[in-house]
């Protein structure tokens, strides 16, 4: 009888439990995703060629 009560409780709360777990994992993953985007931007900036410098000489 206890097993039946346990299974009924599990089935009733399982959807909410799964939703809460998914939401929590998304909240944990968000900062890592932002970090990955920042790292990708830095890597792209390092790989792109630098524009030529417009250096004027002192004799002009």
JODAQUI-V260476 format. One record per pair of residues at least 6 apart in sequence whose C-alpha atoms are under 8 Angstrom apart, sorted by the first residue. I is the first residue (numbers start at 1). GAP is how many residues later the second one is. D is the distance in Angstrom with one decimal. If there is no record, write none. Layout:
BEGIN
i:I gap:GAP d:D
i:I gap:GAP d:D
END
This chain:
BEGIN
none
END
